[in-house]
Amino acid sequence: MPSLEILAAFSVVCFLLSITPGPSILYIMARSISQGPSSGVSAASGMAIGSFVYVIATVLGLAAIFKYSPIAYTGLKIAGAVYLVYLGWQYFKPAEQSGSNPSLTKATNFAIMKQSLVVELTNPKTALFFLAFLPQFVSHEGAQVSTQLLVLGIIYTLITLCCDISIALLSGKLGNWLSQKNGHSQWQDKMAGSVMFILAGVIGYESIN
């Protein structure tokens, strides 16, 4: 196993990466501000499960397919962008359907977790990240490489989950405060939908360039 010094350094790097603003943080914030802290926590949990799936894929060597198959990599990214467009559209549908509520607002936390799992699984950049990042902290004088990769992946996932949950709780409180202040949350739903569209656009742009 890696030494305690290496594990400590790895944990610090994971923490810094986890609090660096990025698409996943924006996604979780959008969910929390629009639908409350519990929805943000569910979104963070779903993304953590997806991240762990990619950890397992990395340990088994399956994640390498995205490194050596541009078609699979691009295809999955495009699928993820399309899915984000679908999720974002749910926030705008009520504008054309009087008297109805946003379908995502009605979604259970479990449904949000499943949607977020799909969002993470359709982001192959996570797999490439693990392929490039985790091996840097592997010791070739200790346990099997696969075991070390698994341990490091679990540590990374747990640290990221804790950071994402903290962001979800803070964003949810902000969303609740804004909702009480303005008396309605319709604009918050529109903002959440817009974030989904922006993320989809960024992913789509990266896929064709």
C-alpha positions as CSV (number, residue, x, y, z in Angstrom):
1,M,0.0,0.0,0.0
2,P,1.1,3.6,-0.4
3,S,2.7,5.2,2.6
4,L,0.8,7.4,5.0
5,E,2.6,10.4,3.5
6,I,1.5,9.5,0.0
7,L,-2.1,8.9,1.2
8,A,-2.1,12.2,3.0
9,A,-0.8,14.0,-0.1
10,F,-3.4,12.2,-2.2
11,S,-6.2,13.2,0.1
12,V,-5.2,16.9,0.0
13,V,-5.0,16.8,-3.8
14,C,-8.5,15.2,-3.9
15,F,-9.9,17.8,-1.6
16,L,-8.5,20.6,-3.8
17,L,-9.8,19.0,-6.9
18,S,-13.2,18.5,-5.3
19,I,-13.7,22.2,-4.4
20,T,-12.5,23.5,-7.8
21,P,-15.5,24.9,-9.7
22,G,-16.5,22.6,-12.5
23,P,-19.5,21.1,-14.3
24,S,-20.4,18.7,-11.5
25,I,-20.5,21.5,-8.9
26,L,-22.6,23.6,-11.2
27,Y,-25.0,20.7,-11.7
28,I,-25.3,20.0,-8.0
29,M,-25.8,23.7,-7.2
30,A,-28.5,24.0,-9.8
31,R,-30.4,21.0,-8.3
32,S,-30.1,22.4,-4.8
33,I,-31.1,25.9,-5.5
34,S,-34.1,24.8,-7.5
35,Q,-35.3,21.9,-5.5
36,G,-33.8,22.1,-2.0
37,P,-30.9,20.7,-0.1
38,S,-32.1,17.1,-0.1
39,S,-32.3,17.1,-3.9
40,G,-28.8,18.4,-4.1
41,V,-27.6,15.7,-1.7
42,S,-29.4,13.1,-3.8
43,A,-27.7,14.5,-6.9
44,A,-24.3,14.3,-5.2
45,S,-24.9,10.7,-4.1
46,G,-25.9,9.7,-7.6
47,M,-22.8,11.2,-9.1
48,A,-20.6,9.6,-6.4
49,I,-22.1,6.1,-7.3
50,G,-21.3,6.9,-11.0
51,S,-17.8,7.9,-10.1
52,F,-17.3,4.7,-8.1
53,V,-18.5,2.7,-11.1
54,Y,-15.7,4.3,-13.1
55,V,-13.2,3.4,-10.3
56,I,-14.2,-0.2,-10.7
57,A,-13.9,0.1,-14.5
58,T,-10.4,1.5,-14.0
59,V,-9.3,-1.3,-11.7
60,L,-10.6,-3.9,-14.2
61,G,-8.9,-2.1,-17.1
62,L,-12.3,-1.4,-18.8
63,A,-12.0,2.3,-18.6
64,A,-9.1,2.2,-21.1
65,I,-11.7,1.8,-23.9
66,F,-12.3,5.5,-23.8
67,K,-8.6,6.2,-24.2
68,Y,-8.2,4.0,-27.3
69,S,-11.6,4.4,-28.8
70,P,-12.4,8.0,-29.8
71,I,-15.8,6.9,-31.2
72,A,-16.9,5.4,-27.9
73,Y,-15.6,8.4,-26.0
74,T,-17.3,11.0,-28.2
75,G,-20.5,9.0,-28.5
76,L,-21.0,8.7,-24.8
77,K,-20.2,12.4,-24.3
78,I,-22.8,13.3,-26.9
79,A,-25.3,11.1,-25.2
80,G,-24.6,12.9,-21.9
81,A,-25.1,16.3,-23.6
82,V,-28.5,15.1,-25.0
83,Y,-29.5,13.8,-21.6
84,L,-28.7,17.2,-19.9
85,V,-30.8,18.9,-22.6
86,Y,-33.7,16.6,-21.7
87,L,-33.3,17.3,-17.9
88,G,-33.0,21.1,-18.6
89,W,-36.1,21.0,-20.7
90,Q,-38.2,19.7,-17.8
91,Y,-37.7,23.0,-16.1
92,F,-39.1,24.9,-19.0
93,K,-42.0,22.7,-20.0
94,P,-44.5,24.3,-17.5
95,A,-44.1,27.6,-19.3
96,E,-46.2,26.1,-22.1
97,Q,-48.5,24.1,-19.8
98,S,-50.5,26.3,-17.5
99,G,-51.4,24.9,-14.1
100,S,-48.7,22.2,-14.2
101,N,-45.6,21.9,-12.1
102,P,-42.1,21.1,-13.2
103,S,-41.7,17.3,-13.5
104,L,-38.3,17.5,-11.8
105,T,-39.7,19.4,-8.9
106,K,-42.1,16.4,-8.3
107,A,-39.3,13.9,-8.7
108,T,-38.4,11.9,-5.6
109,N,-34.9,12.1,-4.3
110,F,-34.3,8.6,-5.5
111,A,-35.3,9.6,-9.0
112,I,-32.9,12.5,-8.8
113,M,-30.2,10.2,-7.7
114,K,-30.8,7.9,-10.6
115,Q,-30.8,10.8,-13.0
116,S,-27.5,12.1,-11.6
117,L,-26.0,8.6,-11.8
118,V,-26.8,8.7,-15.6
119,V,-25.3,12.1,-15.9
120,E,-22.0,10.9,-14.3
121,L,-21.9,7.7,-16.3
122,T,-22.3,9.6,-19.6
123,N,-19.2,11.6,-18.7
124,P,-16.3,9.5,-19.9
125,K,-13.8,12.2,-18.9
126,T,-14.2,10.7,-15.4
127,A,-12.7,7.5,-16.6
128,L,-9.8,9.2,-18.4
129,F,-9.2,11.2,-15.2
130,F,-8.9,8.1,-13.1
131,L,-6.6,6.4,-15.7
132,A,-4.2,9.4,-15.5
133,F,-4.5,10.4,-11.9
134,L,-4.7,7.3,-9.7
135,P,-1.6,5.5,-11.0
136,Q,0.6,8.5,-9.9
137,F,0.0,7.5,-6.3
138,V,0.5,3.7,-6.7
139,S,3.4,2.1,-4.9
140,H,5.0,-0.8,-6.8
141,E,6.6,-2.2,-3.7
142,G,3.3,-2.8,-1.8
143,A,0.1,-4.6,-2.4
144,Q,-1.3,-5.4,-5.9
145,V,-1.7,-2.4,-8.1
146,S,-5.4,-3.2,-8.6
147,T,-6.0,-3.2,-4.8
148,Q,-4.2,0.2,-4.4
149,L,-6.2,1.7,-7.3
150,L,-9.4,0.5,-5.6
151,V,-8.4,2.0,-2.2
152,L,-7.4,5.3,-3.8
153,G,-10.6,5.4,-5.9
154,I,-12.7,4.9,-2.8
155,I,-10.8,7.7,-0.9
156,Y,-11.3,10.0,-3.9
157,T,-15.0,9.2,-4.2
158,L,-15.6,9.7,-0.4
159,I,-13.8,13.0,-0.3
160,T,-15.6,14.3,-3.4
161,L,-18.9,13.2,-2.0
162,C,-18.4,15.0,1.3
163,C,-17.4,18.2,-0.6
164,D,-20.4,17.9,-2.9
165,I,-22.8,17.3,-0.1
166,S,-21.5,20.5,1.7
167,I,-22.0,22.4,-1.6
168,A,-25.5,21.0,-1.9
169,L,-26.5,22.0,1.6
170,L,-25.2,25.5,1.3
171,S,-26.8,26.0,-2.2
172,G,-30.0,24.5,-0.9
173,K,-30.1,27.0,2.0
174,L,-29.5,29.8,-0.5
175,G,-32.3,28.5,-2.7
176,N,-34.7,28.3,0.2
177,W,-33.8,31.8,1.3
178,L,-34.3,33.2,-2.2
179,S,-37.6,31.4,-2.6
180,Q,-38.9,32.8,0.6
181,K,-37.7,36.3,-0.3
182,N,-39.3,36.3,-3.7
183,G,-42.4,34.3,-2.8
184,H,-41.9,31.8,-5.7
185,S,-39.3,29.5,-7.2
186,Q,-40.2,29.7,-10.9
187,W,-37.1,31.7,-11.8
188,Q,-34.9,29.3,-9.8
189,D,-36.3,26.5,-11.9
190,K,-35.5,28.4,-15.1
191,M,-32.0,29.1,-13.8
192,A,-31.5,25.4,-13.1
193,G,-32.7,24.5,-16.6
194,S,-30.4,27.1,-18.1
195,V,-27.4,25.6,-16.3
196,M,-28.3,22.2,-17.7
197,F,-28.4,23.7,-21.2
198,I,-25.1,25.5,-20.7
199,L,-23.4,22.3,-19.5
200,A,-24.8,20.4,-22.5
201,G,-23.5,23.0,-24.8
202,V,-20.0,22.9,-23.3
203,I,-20.0,19.1,-23.6
204,G,-21.3,19.2,-27.2
205,Y,-18.7,21.8,-28.2
206,E,-15.9,19.7,-26.7
207,S,-17.2,16.7,-28.5
208,I,-16.9,18.2,-32.0
209,N,-13.6,20.0,-31.4
